[in-house]
Amino acid sequence: MLKSNESLITGEMLIKYYELNKQKKEIELEMNNLKDMFQEYFNQLIGADRKGEIIVNGYKLQRQIRKTEKYKDEETVKMLEDLKLNDLIQVIKKPDEQKIKAAVNLGLLNAEQLDSCIITTYSPAITVKPLTPR
């Protein structure tokens, strides 16, 4: 671990980061509250799931509705099988992580056998917190 005098990081930088992060959270909360108010306004004015727009003081507020459709897996597969349209069904082979862990715990599978099969990813995260409460 680097000591603070061995790096280019200053106390002022940490304070600034901490304060900006705190402001960011407050701003996001306030924006979410405003968005909820805008959604409620449009719901009452034109109904849910309908797009709309208003202009107030030279600003245009728009609500867009994005529609996504997805097939219900079990029902669609059953219907396609009943119609003998099996070519329209994907067969996806995936390792069952729970069963693999159970097999390792039971000694049916050696964990080292799986070493070459495991993908490990790392994602760095930065946090800055005061040592004394503010």
FILUMNU-468270 format. One record per atom (N, C-alpha, C, O): x, z, y; residue in one letter. Coordinates in nm, 2 decimals, decimal comma, always signed. Layout:
FILUMNU-468270
rec u: X w: Z v: Y type: A
...
END
This chain:
FILUMNU-468270
rec u: +0,08 w: +0,00 v: -0,12 type: M
rec u: +0,00 w: +0,00 v: +0,00 type: M
rec u: +0,09 w: +0,00 v: +0,12 type: M
rec u: +0,18 w: +0,08 v: +0,13 type: M
rec u: +0,06 w: -0,09 v: +0,22 type: L
rec u: +0,13 w: -0,09 v: +0,34 type: L
rec u: +0,10 w: +0,02 v: +0,43 type: L
rec u: -0,01 w: +0,06 v: +0,44 type: L
rec u: +0,20 w: +0,07 v: +0,50 type: K
rec u: +0,17 w: +0,17 v: +0,60 type: K
rec u: +0,14 w: +0,10 v: +0,73 type: K
rec u: +0,19 w: -0,01 v: +0,75 type: K
rec u: +0,07 w: +0,16 v: +0,82 type: S
rec u: +0,02 w: +0,10 v: +0,94 type: S
rec u: +0,14 w: +0,05 v: +1,03 type: S
rec u: +0,12 w: -0,05 v: +1,10 type: S
rec u: +0,25 w: +0,11 v: +1,03 type: N
rec u: +0,36 w: +0,07 v: +1,11 type: N
rec u: +0,44 w: -0,05 v: +1,05 type: N
rec u: +0,53 w: -0,10 v: +1,11 type: N
rec u: +0,40 w: -0,09 v: +0,93 type: E
rec u: +0,47 w: -0,20 v: +0,86 type: E
rec u: +0,39 w: -0,33 v: +0,88 type: E
rec u: +0,43 w: -0,44 v: +0,83 type: E
rec u: +0,28 w: -0,33 v: +0,95 type: S
rec u: +0,19 w: -0,44 v: +0,96 type: S
rec u: +0,16 w: -0,48 v: +1,10 type: S
rec u: +0,20 w: -0,41 v: +1,20 type: S
rec u: +0,09 w: -0,59 v: +1,12 type: L
rec u: +0,05 w: -0,63 v: +1,26 type: L
rec u: -0,08 w: -0,58 v: +1,29 type: L
rec u: -0,14 w: -0,62 v: +1,40 type: L
rec u: -0,14 w: -0,49 v: +1,21 type: I
rec u: -0,28 w: -0,44 v: +1,23 type: I
rec u: -0,26 w: -0,32 v: +1,33 type: I
rec u: -0,18 w: -0,23 v: +1,30 type: I
rec u: -0,34 w: -0,32 v: +1,43 type: T
rec u: -0,34 w: -0,21 v: +1,53 type: T
rec u: -0,47 w: -0,13 v: +1,52 type: T
rec u: -0,57 w: -0,17 v: +1,47 type: T
rec u: -0,46 w: -0,01 v: +1,57 type: G
rec u: -0,58 w: +0,08 v: +1,57 type: G
rec u: -0,69 w: +0,02 v: +1,65 type: G
rec u: -0,81 w: +0,03 v: +1,62 type: G
rec u: -0,65 w: -0,05 v: +1,76 type: E
rec u: -0,75 w: -0,11 v: +1,85 type: E
rec u: -0,83 w: -0,22 v: +1,77 type: E
rec u: -0,95 w: -0,24 v: +1,79 type: E
rec u: -0,75 w: -0,30 v: +1,69 type: M
rec u: -0,82 w: -0,40 v: +1,61 type: M
rec u: -0,92 w: -0,34 v: +1,51 type: M
rec u: -1,03 w: -0,40 v: +1,50 type: M
rec u: -0,88 w: -0,23 v: +1,45 type: L
rec u: -0,98 w: -0,17 v: +1,35 type: L
rec u: -1,10 w: -0,11 v: +1,43 type: L
rec u: -1,21 w: -0,13 v: +1,38 type: L
rec u: -1,08 w: -0,05 v: +1,54 type: I
rec u: -1,19 w: +0,00 v: +1,62 type: I
rec u: -1,28 w: -0,12 v: +1,66 type: I
rec u: -1,41 w: -0,11 v: +1,65 type: I
rec u: -1,22 w: -0,22 v: +1,71 type: K
rec u: -1,30 w: -0,34 v: +1,75 type: K
rec u: -1,38 w: -0,40 v: +1,64 type: K
rec u: -1,50 w: -0,43 v: +1,65 type: K
rec u: -1,32 w: -0,41 v: +1,52 type: Y
rec u: -1,39 w: -0,46 v: +1,40 type: Y
rec u: -1,50 w: -0,37 v: +1,36 type: Y
rec u: -1,62 w: -0,42 v: +1,34 type: Y
rec u: -1,48 w: -0,24 v: +1,36 type: Y
rec u: -1,58 w: -0,15 v: +1,32 type: Y
rec u: -1,70 w: -0,16 v: +1,42 type: Y
rec u: -1,82 w: -0,16 v: +1,38 type: Y
rec u: -1,67 w: -0,16 v: +1,55 type: E
rec u: -1,78 w: -0,16 v: +1,65 type: E
rec u: -1,86 w: -0,29 v: +1,64 type: E
rec u: -1,98 w: -0,29 v: +1,65 type: E
rec u: -1,79 w: -0,40 v: +1,63 type: L
rec u: -1,85 w: -0,53 v: +1,62 type: L
rec u: -1,94 w: -0,54 v: +1,49 type: L
rec u: -2,05 w: -0,59 v: +1,50 type: L
rec u: -1,89 w: -0,49 v: +1,38 type: N
rec u: -1,97 w: -0,49 v: +1,26 type: N
rec u: -2,10 w: -0,40 v: +1,28 type: N
rec u: -2,21 w: -0,44 v: +1,23 type: N
rec u: -2,09 w: -0,29 v: +1,34 type: K
rec u: -2,20 w: -0,21 v: +1,37 type: K
rec u: -2,30 w: -0,28 v: +1,46 type: K
rec u: -2,42 w: -0,28 v: +1,43 type: K
rec u: -2,25 w: -0,35 v: +1,56 type: Q
rec u: -2,34 w: -0,43 v: +1,65 type: Q
rec u: -2,41 w: -0,54 v: +1,57 type: Q
rec u: -2,53 w: -0,57 v: +1,59 type: Q
rec u: -2,33 w: -0,61 v: +1,48 type: K
rec u: -2,39 w: -0,72 v: +1,40 type: K
rec u: -2,51 w: -0,67 v: +1,32 type: K
rec u: -2,61 w: -0,73 v: +1,31 type: K
rec u: -2,49 w: -0,55 v: +1,26 type: K
rec u: -2,60 w: -0,50 v: +1,18 type: K
rec u: -2,72 w: -0,47 v: +1,26 type: K
rec u: -2,84 w: -0,49 v: +1,22 type: K
rec u: -2,70 w: -0,41 v: +1,38 type: E
rec u: -2,81 w: -0,38 v: +1,47 type: E
rec u: -2,88 w: -0,51 v: +1,52 type: E
rec u: -3,00 w: -0,51 v: +1,53 type: E
rec u: -2,80 w: -0,61 v: +1,55 type: I
rec u: -2,85 w: -0,74 v: +1,59 type: I
rec u: -2,94 w: -0,80 v: +1,48 type: I
rec u: -3,05 w: -0,85 v: +1,50 type: I
rec u: -2,88 w: -0,80 v: +1,36 type: E
rec u: -2,95 w: -0,86 v: +1,24 type: E
rec u: -3,09 w: -0,79 v: +1,22 type: E
rec u: -3,19 w: -0,85 v: +1,19 type: E
rec u: -3,09 w: -0,66 v: +1,23 type: L
rec u: -3,21 w: -0,58 v: +1,22 type: L
rec u: -3,31 w: -0,62 v: +1,32 type: L
rec u: -3,43 w: -0,64 v: +1,29 type: L
rec u: -3,27 w: -0,63 v: +1,45 type: E
rec u: -3,36 w: -0,66 v: +1,56 type: E
rec u: -3,41 w: -0,81 v: +1,54 type: E
rec u: -3,53 w: -0,83 v: +1,56 type: E
rec u: -3,32 w: -0,90 v: +1,50 type: M
rec u: -3,37 w: -1,04 v: +1,48 type: M
rec u: -3,47 w: -1,05 v: +1,36 type: M
rec u: -3,57 w: -1,12 v: +1,37 type: M
rec u: -3,45 w: -0,97 v: +1,26 type: N
rec u: -3,54 w: -0,97 v: +1,14 type: N
rec u: -3,68 w: -0,91 v: +1,19 type: N
rec u: -3,78 w: -0,96 v: +1,15 type: N
rec u: -3,68 w: -0,81 v: +1,27 type: N
rec u: -3,80 w: -0,76 v: +1,33 type: N
rec u: -3,87 w: -0,86 v: +1,41 type: N
rec u: -4,00 w: -0,88 v: +1,40 type: N
rec u: -3,80 w: -0,93 v: +1,49 type: L
rec u: -3,86 w: -1,04 v: +1,57 type: L
rec u: -3,92 w: -1,15 v: +1,48 type: L
rec u: -4,03 w: -1,20 v: +1,51 type: L
rec u: -3,84 w: -1,19 v: +1,38 type: K
rec u: -3,89 w: -1,30 v: +1,29 type: K
rec u: -4,02 w: -1,25 v: +1,22 type: K
rec u: -4,11 w: -1,33 v: +1,20 type: K
rec u: -4,02 w: -1,13 v: +1,18 type: D
rec u: -4,15 w: -1,08 v: +1,12 type: D
rec u: -4,27 w: -1,09 v: +1,22 type: D
rec u: -4,38 w: -1,12 v: +1,18 type: D
rec u: -4,24 w: -1,05 v: +1,34 type: M
rec u: -4,35 w: -1,06 v: +1,45 type: M
rec u: -4,39 w: -1,21 v: +1,46 type: M
rec u: -4,51 w: -1,24 v: +1,47 type: M
rec u: -4,29 w: -1,30 v: +1,47 type: F
rec u: -4,32 w: -1,44 v: +1,48 type: F
rec u: -4,41 w: -1,49 v: +1,36 type: F
rec u: -4,50 w: -1,57 v: +1,38 type: F
rec u: -4,37 w: -1,45 v: +1,24 type: Q
rec u: -4,44 w: -1,49 v: +1,12 type: Q
rec u: -4,58 w: -1,44 v: +1,12 type: Q
rec u: -4,68 w: -1,51 v: +1,09 type: Q
rec u: -4,60 w: -1,32 v: +1,16 type: E
rec u: -4,73 w: -1,26 v: +1,17 type: E
rec u: -4,82 w: -1,33 v: +1,28 type: E
rec u: -4,94 w: -1,35 v: +1,26 type: E
rec u: -4,76 w: -1,37 v: +1,39 type: Y
rec u: -4,83 w: -1,44 v: +1,49 type: Y
rec u: -4,88 w: -1,57 v: +1,43 type: Y
rec u: -5,00 w: -1,60 v: +1,45 type: Y
rec u: -4,79 w: -1,65 v: +1,37 type: F
rec u: -4,84 w: -1,78 v: +1,31 type: F
rec u: -4,94 w: -1,76 v: +1,20 type: F
rec u: -5,03 w: -1,84 v: +1,19 type: F
rec u: -4,92 w: -1,65 v: +1,12 type: N
rec u: -5,02 w: -1,63 v: +1,01 type: N
rec u: -5,16 w: -1,61 v: +1,07 type: N
rec u: -5,26 w: -1,66 v: +1,02 type: N
rec u: -5,17 w: -1,53 v: +1,18 type: Q
rec u: -5,30 w: -1,50 v: +1,24 type: Q
rec u: -5,35 w: -1,63 v: +1,32 type: Q
rec u: -5,47 w: -1,65 v: +1,32 type: Q
rec u: -5,26 w: -1,70 v: +1,38 type: L
rec u: -5,30 w: -1,82 v: +1,46 type: L
rec u: -5,34 w: -1,93 v: +1,38 type: L
rec u: -5,45 w: -1,99 v: +1,40 type: L
rec u: -5,26 w: -1,97 v: +1,28 type: I
rec u: -5,29 w: -2,09 v: +1,20 type: I
rec u: -5,30 w: -2,07 v: +1,05 type: I
rec u: -5,33 w: -2,16 v: +0,98 type: I
rec u: -5,27 w: -1,95 v: +1,01 type: G
rec u: -5,28 w: -1,92 v: +0,86 type: G
rec u: -5,14 w: -1,92 v: +0,80 type: G
rec u: -5,04 w: -1,98 v: +0,85 type: G
rec u: -5,13 w: -1,86 v: +0,68 type: A
rec u: -5,00 w: -1,86 v: +0,61 type: A
rec u: -4,97 w: -1,99 v: +0,55 type: A
rec u: -5,06 w: -2,08 v: +0,53 type: A
rec u: -4,84 w: -2,02 v: +0,53 type: D
rec u: -4,80 w: -2,14 v: +0,47 type: D
rec u: -4,83 w: -2,27 v: +0,55 type: D
rec u: -4,85 w: -2,37 v: +0,49 type: D
rec u: -4,85 w: -2,25 v: +0,68 type: R
rec u: -4,87 w: -2,37 v: +0,77 type: R
rec u: -4,77 w: -2,37 v: +0,88 type: R
rec u: -4,73 w: -2,27 v: +0,93 type: R
rec u: -4,72 w: -2,49 v: +0,91 type: K
rec u: -4,62 w: -2,50 v: +1,01 type: K
rec u: -4,69 w: -2,50 v: +1,15 type: K
rec u: -4,80 w: -2,53 v: +1,16 type: K
rec u: -4,61 w: -2,46 v: +1,25 type: G
rec u: -4,66 w: -2,45 v: +1,38 type: G
rec u: -4,56 w: -2,44 v: +1,48 type: G
rec u: -4,44 w: -2,42 v: +1,45 type: G
rec u: -4,60 w: -2,45 v: +1,61 type: E
rec u: -4,50 w: -2,43 v: +1,72 type: E
rec u: -4,57 w: -2,39 v: +1,84 type: E
rec u: -4,69 w: -2,43 v: +1,87 type: E
rec u: -4,50 w: -2,32 v: +1,93 type: I
rec u: -4,55 w: -2,28 v: +2,06 type: I
rec u: -4,44 w: -2,29 v: +2,16 type: I
rec u: -4,32 w: -2,28 v: +2,12 type: I
rec u: -4,47 w: -2,31 v: +2,29 type: I
rec u: -4,37 w: -2,31 v: +2,39 type: I
rec u: -4,40 w: -2,20 v: +2,49 type: I
rec u: -4,51 w: -2,19 v: +2,54 type: I
rec u: -4,30 w: -2,11 v: +2,51 type: V
rec u: -4,32 w: -2,00 v: +2,60 type: V
rec u: -4,19 w: -1,99 v: +2,69 type: V
rec u: -4,08 w: -1,99 v: +2,64 type: V
rec u: -4,21 w: -2,00 v: +2,82 type: N
rec u: -4,10 w: -1,98 v: +2,92 type: N
rec u: -3,99 w: -2,08 v: +2,89 type: N
rec u: -3,87 w: -2,04 v: +2,90 type: N
rec u: -4,02 w: -2,20 v: +2,86 type: G
rec u: -3,92 w: -2,31 v: +2,83 type: G
rec u: -3,85 w: -2,30 v: +2,70 type: G
rec u: -3,75 w: -2,37 v: +2,68 type: G
rec u: -3,90 w: -2,21 v: +2,61 type: Y
rec u: -3,84 w: -2,20 v: +2,47 type: Y
rec u: -3,95 w: -2,24 v: +2,37 type: Y
rec u: -4,06 w: -2,20 v: +2,38 type: Y
rec u: -3,91 w: -2,32 v: +2,28 type: K
rec u: -4,00 w: -2,36 v: +2,17 type: K
rec u: -3,97 w: -2,28 v: +2,05 type: K
rec u: -3,86 w: -2,27 v: +2,00 type: K
rec u: -4,08 w: -2,21 v: +2,00 type: L
rec u: -4,07 w: -2,14 v: +1,87 type: L
rec u: -4,14 w: -2,22 v: +1,77 type: L
rec u: -4,26 w: -2,26 v: +1,78 type: L
rec u: -4,07 w: -2,25 v: +1,66 type: Q
rec u: -4,13 w: -2,34 v: +1,55 type: Q
rec u: -4,13 w: -2,26 v: +1,42 type: Q
rec u: -4,03 w: -2,18 v: +1,40 type: Q
rec u: -4,23 w: -2,28 v: +1,34 type: R
rec u: -4,22 w: -2,23 v: +1,21 type: R
rec u: -4,23 w: -2,35 v: +1,12 type: R
rec u: -4,33 w: -2,43 v: +1,13 type: R
rec u: -4,14 w: -2,36 v: +1,03 type: Q
rec u: -4,14 w: -2,47 v: +0,93 type: Q
rec u: -4,17 w: -2,41 v: +0,80 type: Q
rec u: -4,13 w: -2,29 v: +0,77 type: Q
rec u: -4,23 w: -2,48 v: +0,71 type: I
rec u: -4,26 w: -2,44 v: +0,58 type: I
rec u: -4,19 w: -2,52 v: +0,48 type: I
rec u: -4,21 w: -2,64 v: +0,47 type: I
rec u: -4,11 w: -2,46 v: +0,40 type: R
rec u: -4,03 w: -2,53 v: +0,29 type: R
rec u: -4,11 w: -2,51 v: +0,16 type: R
rec u: -4,13 w: -2,39 v: +0,12 type: R
rec u: -4,14 w: -2,61 v: +0,09 type: K
rec u: -4,21 w: -2,60 v: -0,03 type: K
rec u: -4,12 w: -2,63 v: -0,15 type: K
rec u: -4,05 w: -2,74 v: -0,15 type: K
rec u: -4,12 w: -2,55 v: -0,24 type: T
rec u: -4,04 w: -2,57 v: -0,37 type: T
rec u: -4,13 w: -2,56 v: -0,49 type: T
rec u: -4,22 w: -2,47 v: -0,49 type: T
rec u: -4,11 w: -2,65 v: -0,58 type: E
rec u: -4,19 w: -2,64 v: -0,70 type: E
rec u: -4,10 w: -2,63 v: -0,82 type: E
rec u: -3,99 w: -2,69 v: -0,82 type: E
rec u: -4,14 w: -2,55 v: -0,92 type: K
rec u: -4,06 w: -2,53 v: -1,04 type: K
rec u: -4,15 w: -2,52 v: -1,16 type: K
rec u: -4,26 w: -2,47 v: -1,15 type: K
rec u: -4,11 w: -2,58 v: -1,26 type: Y
rec u: -4,19 w: -2,58 v: -1,39 type: Y
rec u: -4,18 w: -2,44 v: -1,45 type: Y
rec u: -4,08 w: -2,38 v: -1,45 type: Y
rec u: -4,29 w: -2,39 v: -1,50 type: K
rec u: -4,29 w: -2,26 v: -1,58 type: K
rec u: -4,23 w: -2,30 v: -1,71 type: K
rec u: -4,28 w: -2,38 v: -1,79 type: K
rec u: -4,11 w: -2,24 v: -1,74 type: D
rec u: -4,03 w: -2,28 v: -1,86 type: D
rec u: -4,11 w: -2,28 v: -1,99 type: D
rec u: -4,13 w: -2,38 v: -2,05 type: D
rec u: -4,17 w: -2,16 v: -2,03 type: E
rec u: -4,23 w: -2,15 v: -2,16 type: E
rec u: -4,35 w: -2,24 v: -2,17 type: E
rec u: -4,37 w: -2,31 v: -2,27 type: E
rec u: -4,44 w: -2,24 v: -2,07 type: E
rec u: -4,56 w: -2,32 v: -2,08 type: E
rec u: -4,53 w: -2,47 v: -2,08 type: E
rec u: -4,59 w: -2,55 v: -2,16 type: E
rec u: -4,43 w: -2,51 v: -2,00 type: T
rec u: -4,40 w: -2,66 v: -2,00 type: T
rec u: -4,33 w: -2,70 v: -2,13 type: T
rec u: -4,36 w: -2,81 v: -2,18 type: T
rec u: -4,24 w: -2,62 v: -2,18 type: V
rec u: -4,18 w: -2,65 v: -2,31 type: V
rec u: -4,28 w: -2,67 v: -2,42 type: V
rec u: -4,28 w: -2,76 v: -2,50 type: V
rec u: -4,37 w: -2,57 v: -2,42 type: K
rec u: -4,48 w: -2,57 v: -2,53 type: K
rec u: -4,56 w: -2,70 v: -2,52 type: K
rec u: -4,59 w: -2,77 v: -2,62 type: K
rec u: -4,60 w: -2,73 v: -2,40 type: M
rec u: -4,68 w: -2,85 v: -2,37 type: M
rec u: -4,61 w: -2,98 v: -2,41 type: M
rec u: -4,67 w: -3,07 v: -2,47 type: M
rec u: -4,48 w: -2,99 v: -2,37 type: L
rec u: -4,40 w: -3,10 v: -2,41 type: L
rec u: -4,38 w: -3,11 v: -2,56 type: L
rec u: -4,38 w: -3,22 v: -2,62 type: L
rec u: -4,36 w: -3,00 v: -2,63 type: E
rec u: -4,35 w: -3,00 v: -2,77 type: E
rec u: -4,48 w: -3,04 v: -2,84 type: E
rec u: -4,48 w: -3,12 v: -2,93 type: E
rec u: -4,59 w: -3,00 v: -2,79 type: D
rec u: -4,72 w: -3,04 v: -2,84 type: D
rec u: -4,74 w: -3,18 v: -2,83 type: D
rec u: -4,81 w: -3,25 v: -2,91 type: D
rec u: -4,69 w: -3,24 v: -2,72 type: L
rec u: -4,71 w: -3,39 v: -2,70 type: L
rec u: -4,60 w: -3,47 v: -2,77 type: L
rec u: -4,59 w: -3,59 v: -2,75 type: L
rec u: -4,51 w: -3,40 v: -2,84 type: K
rec u: -4,40 w: -3,46 v: -2,91 type: K
rec u: -4,30 w: -3,53 v: -2,82 type: K
rec u: -4,25 w: -3,64 v: -2,85 type: K
rec u: -4,28 w: -3,47 v: -2,70 type: L
rec u: -4,19 w: -3,53 v: -2,60 type: L
rec u: -4,07 w: -3,44 v: -2,59 type: L
rec u: -4,03 w: -3,39 v: -2,48 type: L
rec u: -4,00 w: -3,41 v: -2,71 type: N
rec u: -3,89 w: -3,32 v: -2,71 type: N
rec u: -3,77 w: -3,37 v: -2,63 type: N
rec u: -3,68 w: -3,29 v: -2,59 type: N
rec u: -3,76 w: -3,50 v: -2,61 type: D
rec u: -3,65 w: -3,56 v: -2,53 type: D
rec u: -3,66 w: -3,51 v: -2,39 type: D
rec u: -3,56 w: -3,52 v: -2,31 type: D
rec u: -3,77 w: -3,46 v: -2,34 type: L
rec u: -3,78 w: -3,41 v: -2,21 type: L
rec u: -3,75 w: -3,26 v: -2,19 type: L
rec u: -3,76 w: -3,20 v: -2,09 type: L
rec u: -3,70 w: -3,20 v: -2,30 type: I
rec u: -3,66 w: -3,06 v: -2,30 type: I
rec u: -3,51 w: -3,05 v: -2,32 type: I
rec u: -3,45 w: -3,11 v: -2,40 type: I
rec u: -3,45 w: -2,97 v: -2,23 type: Q
rec u: -3,31 w: -2,94 v: -2,24 type: Q
rec u: -3,29 w: -2,83 v: -2,34 type: Q
rec u: -3,36 w: -2,73 v: -2,34 type: Q
rec u: -3,18 w: -2,84 v: -2,41 type: V
rec u: -3,13 w: -2,73 v: -2,50 type: V
rec u: -3,00 w: -2,68 v: -2,44 type: V
rec u: -2,90 w: -2,76 v: -2,44 type: V
rec u: -3,01 w: -2,56 v: -2,39 type: I
rec u: -2,89 w: -2,51 v: -2,32 type: I
rec u: -2,83 w: -2,40 v: -2,40 type: I
rec u: -2,89 w: -2,30 v: -2,43 type: I
rec u: -2,70 w: -2,42 v: -2,44 type: K
rec u: -2,64 w: -2,32 v: -2,52 type: K
rec u: -2,55 w: -2,23 v: -2,43 type: K
rec u: -2,46 w: -2,28 v: -2,35 type: K
rec u: -2,58 w: -2,10 v: -2,43 type: K
rec u: -2,51 w: -2,01 v: -2,34 type: K
rec u: -2,47 w: -1,88 v: -2,42 type: K
rec u: -2,55 w: -1,84 v: -2,51 type: K
rec u: -2,36 w: -1,82 v: -2,40 type: P
rec u: -2,33 w: -1,70 v: -2,47 type: P
rec u: -2,42 w: -1,59 v: -2,42 type: P
rec u: -2,45 w: -1,58 v: -2,30 type: P
rec u: -2,46 w: -1,51 v: -2,52 type: D
rec u: -2,55 w: -1,39 v: -2,49 type: D
rec u: -2,46 w: -1,27 v: -2,47 type: D
rec u: -2,41 w: -1,21 v: -2,56 type: D
rec u: -2,44 w: -1,24 v: -2,34 type: E
rec u: -2,34 w: -1,13 v: -2,30 type: E
rec u: -2,38 w: -1,00 v: -2,37 type: E
rec u: -2,29 w: -0,93 v: -2,41 type: E
rec u: -2,51 w: -0,96 v: -2,37 type: Q
rec u: -2,55 w: -0,84 v: -2,43 type: Q
rec u: -2,51 w: -0,83 v: -2,58 type: Q
rec u: -2,46 w: -0,73 v: -2,63 type: Q
rec u: -2,54 w: -0,94 v: -2,65 type: K
rec u: -2,52 w: -0,94 v: -2,79 type: K
rec u: -2,37 w: -0,94 v: -2,82 type: K
rec u: -2,32 w: -0,88 v: -2,92 type: K
rec u: -2,29 w: -1,01 v: -2,74 type: I
rec u: -2,14 w: -1,01 v: -2,75 type: I
rec u: -2,09 w: -0,87 v: -2,74 type: I
rec u: -2,01 w: -0,83 v: -2,82 type: I
rec u: -2,13 w: -0,80 v: -2,63 type: K
rec u: -2,09 w: -0,66 v: -2,61 type: K
rec u: -2,13 w: -0,57 v: -2,73 type: K
rec u: -2,05 w: -0,49 v: -2,77 type: K
rec u: -2,25 w: -0,59 v: -2,78 type: A
rec u: -2,29 w: -0,51 v: -2,90 type: A
rec u: -2,21 w: -0,54 v: -3,02 type: A
rec u: -2,17 w: -0,45 v: -3,09 type: A
rec u: -2,17 w: -0,67 v: -3,04 type: A
rec u: -2,09 w: -0,71 v: -3,15 type: A
rec u: -1,95 w: -0,65 v: -3,14 type: A
rec u: -1,89 w: -0,61 v: -3,24 type: A
rec u: -1,90 w: -0,65 v: -3,02 type: V
rec u: -1,77 w: -0,58 v: -3,00 type: V
rec u: -1,78 w: -0,43 v: -3,03 type: V
rec u: -1,69 w: -0,38 v: -3,09 type: V
rec u: -1,88 w: -0,37 v: -2,98 type: N
rec u: -1,90 w: -0,23 v: -3,00 type: N
rec u: -1,92 w: -0,19 v: -3,15 type: N
rec u: -1,87 w: -0,09 v: -3,19 type: N
rec u: -1,98 w: -0,28 v: -3,22 type: L
rec u: -2,00 w: -0,26 v: -3,36 type: L
rec u: -1,88 w: -0,30 v: -3,45 type: L
rec u: -1,88 w: -0,27 v: -3,57 type: L
rec u: -1,78 w: -0,36 v: -3,38 type: G
rec u: -1,66 w: -0,40 v: -3,46 type: G
rec u: -1,68 w: -0,53 v: -3,53 type: G
rec u: -1,59 w: -0,57 v: -3,61 type: G
rec u: -1,78 w: -0,60 v: -3,51 type: L
rec u: -1,81 w: -0,73 v: -3,57 type: L
rec u: -1,72 w: -0,84 v: -3,50 type: L
rec u: -1,70 w: -0,95 v: -3,56 type: L
rec u: -1,68 w: -0,81 v: -3,38 type: L
rec u: -1,60 w: -0,91 v: -3,31 type: L
rec u: -1,49 w: -0,84 v: -3,23 type: L
rec u: -1,51 w: -0,73 v: -3,18 type: L
rec u: -1,37 w: -0,89 v: -3,23 type: N
rec u: -1,26 w: -0,83 v: -3,16 type: N
rec u: -1,26 w: -0,88 v: -3,02 type: N
rec u: -1,26 w: -1,00 v: -3,00 type: N
rec u: -1,25 w: -0,79 v: -2,92 type: A
rec u: -1,26 w: -0,82 v: -2,78 type: A
rec u: -1,14 w: -0,92 v: -2,75 type: A
rec u: -1,16 w: -1,00 v: -2,66 type: A
rec u: -1,03 w: -0,90 v: -2,81 type: E
rec u: -0,91 w: -0,99 v: -2,78 type: E
rec u: -0,94 w: -1,13 v: -2,82 type: E
rec u: -0,88 w: -1,22 v: -2,76 type: E
rec u: -1,03 w: -1,16 v: -2,92 type: Q
rec u: -1,06 w: -1,29 v: -2,95 type: Q
rec u: -1,13 w: -1,37 v: -2,84 type: Q
rec u: -1,12 w: -1,49 v: -2,83 type: Q
rec u: -1,19 w: -1,29 v: -2,75 type: L
rec u: -1,26 w: -1,35 v: -2,64 type: L
rec u: -1,18 w: -1,37 v: -2,51 type: L
rec u: -1,23 w: -1,43 v: -2,41 type: L
rec u: -1,06 w: -1,32 v: -2,51 type: D
rec u: -0,97 w: -1,32 v: -2,39 type: D
rec u: -0,97 w: -1,46 v: -2,33 type: D
rec u: -0,97 w: -1,47 v: -2,21 type: D
rec u: -0,95 w: -1,56 v: -2,41 type: S
rec u: -0,94 w: -1,70 v: -2,35 type: S
rec u: -1,07 w: -1,75 v: -2,31 type: S
rec u: -1,08 w: -1,86 v: -2,24 type: S
rec u: -1,18 w: -1,69 v: -2,34 type: C
rec u: -1,31 w: -1,73 v: -2,30 type: C
rec u: -1,37 w: -1,67 v: -2,17 type: C
rec u: -1,47 w: -1,71 v: -2,12 type: C
rec u: -1,29 w: -1,57 v: -2,12 type: I
rec u: -1,34 w: -1,50 v: -2,01 type: I
rec u: -1,29 w: -1,55 v: -1,88 type: I
rec u: -1,17 w: -1,58 v: -1,86 type: I
rec u: -1,38 w: -1,57 v: -1,78 type: I
rec u: -1,34 w: -1,62 v: -1,65 type: I
rec u: -1,35 w: -1,50 v: -1,56 type: I
rec u: -1,46 w: -1,43 v: -1,55 type: I
rec u: -1,24 w: -1,46 v: -1,49 type: T
rec u: -1,24 w: -1,35 v: -1,40 type: T
rec u: -1,23 w: -1,40 v: -1,26 type: T
rec u: -1,14 w: -1,48 v: -1,23 type: T
rec u: -1,32 w: -1,36 v: -1,17 type: T
rec u: -1,31 w: -1,40 v: -1,03 type: T
rec u: -1,29 w: -1,28 v: -0,94 type: T
rec u: -1,34 w: -1,17 v: -0,98 type: T
rec u: -1,22 w: -1,29 v: -0,84 type: Y
rec u: -1,20 w: -1,18 v: -0,74 type: Y
rec u: -1,25 w: -1,23 v: -0,60 type: Y
rec u: -1,23 w: -1,35 v: -0,57 type: Y
rec u: -1,32 w: -1,15 v: -0,53 type: S
rec u: -1,36 w: -1,18 v: -0,40 type: S
rec u: -1,33 w: -1,06 v: -0,31 type: S
rec u: -1,38 w: -0,95 v: -0,32 type: S
rec u: -1,24 w: -1,09 v: -0,21 type: P
rec u: -1,20 w: -0,98 v: -0,13 type: P
rec u: -1,31 w: -0,94 v: -0,03 type: P
rec u: -1,38 w: -1,03 v: +0,02 type: P
rec u: -1,31 w: -0,81 v: +0,00 type: A
rec u: -1,41 w: -0,76 v: +0,10 type: A
rec u: -1,34 w: -0,67 v: +0,19 type: A
rec u: -1,26 w: -0,59 v: +0,15 type: A
rec u: -1,37 w: -0,68 v: +0,32 type: I
rec u: -1,30 w: -0,60 v: +0,42 type: I
rec u: -1,41 w: -0,49 v: +0,47 type: I
rec u: -1,52 w: -0,53 v: +0,50 type: I
rec u: -1,36 w: -0,37 v: +0,47 type: T
rec u: -1,45 w: -0,26 v: +0,53 type: T
rec u: -1,36 w: -0,18 v: +0,62 type: T
rec u: -1,24 w: -0,16 v: +0,59 type: T
rec u: -1,42 w: -0,14 v: +0,73 type: V
rec u: -1,35 w: -0,05 v: +0,82 type: V
rec u: -1,44 w: +0,07 v: +0,85 type: V
rec u: -1,56 w: +0,05 v: +0,89 type: V
rec u: -1,40 w: +0,19 v: +0,83 type: K
rec u: -1,48 w: +0,31 v: +0,85 type: K
rec u: -1,40 w: +0,41 v: +0,92 type: K
rec u: -1,28 w: +0,43 v: +0,89 type: K
rec u: -1,46 w: +0,49 v: +1,01 type: P
rec u: -1,38 w: +0,59 v: +1,08 type: P
rec u: -1,36 w: +0,71 v: +0,98 type: P
rec u: -1,44 w: +0,74 v: +0,90 type: P
rec u: -1,24 w: +0,77 v: +0,99 type: L
rec u: -1,21 w: +0,88 v: +0,90 type: L
rec u: -1,29 w: +1,01 v: +0,95 type: L
rec u: -1,32 w: +1,09 v: +0,86 type: L
rec u: -1,33 w: +1,01 v: +1,07 type: T
rec u: -1,41 w: +1,12 v: +1,12 type: T
rec u: -1,54 w: +1,06 v: +1,16 type: T
rec u: -1,54 w: +0,95 v: +1,23 type: T
rec u: -1,66 w: +1,12 v: +1,14 type: P
rec u: -1,79 w: +1,07 v: +1,17 type: P
rec u: -1,80 w: +1,05 v: +1,32 type: P
rec u: -1,75 w: +1,13 v: +1,40 type: P
rec u: -1,86 w: +0,94 v: +1,36 type: R
rec u: -1,88 w: +0,91 v: +1,50 type: R
rec u: -2,02 w: +0,94 v: +1,54 type: R
rec u: -2,06 w: +0,92 v: +1,66 type: R
END
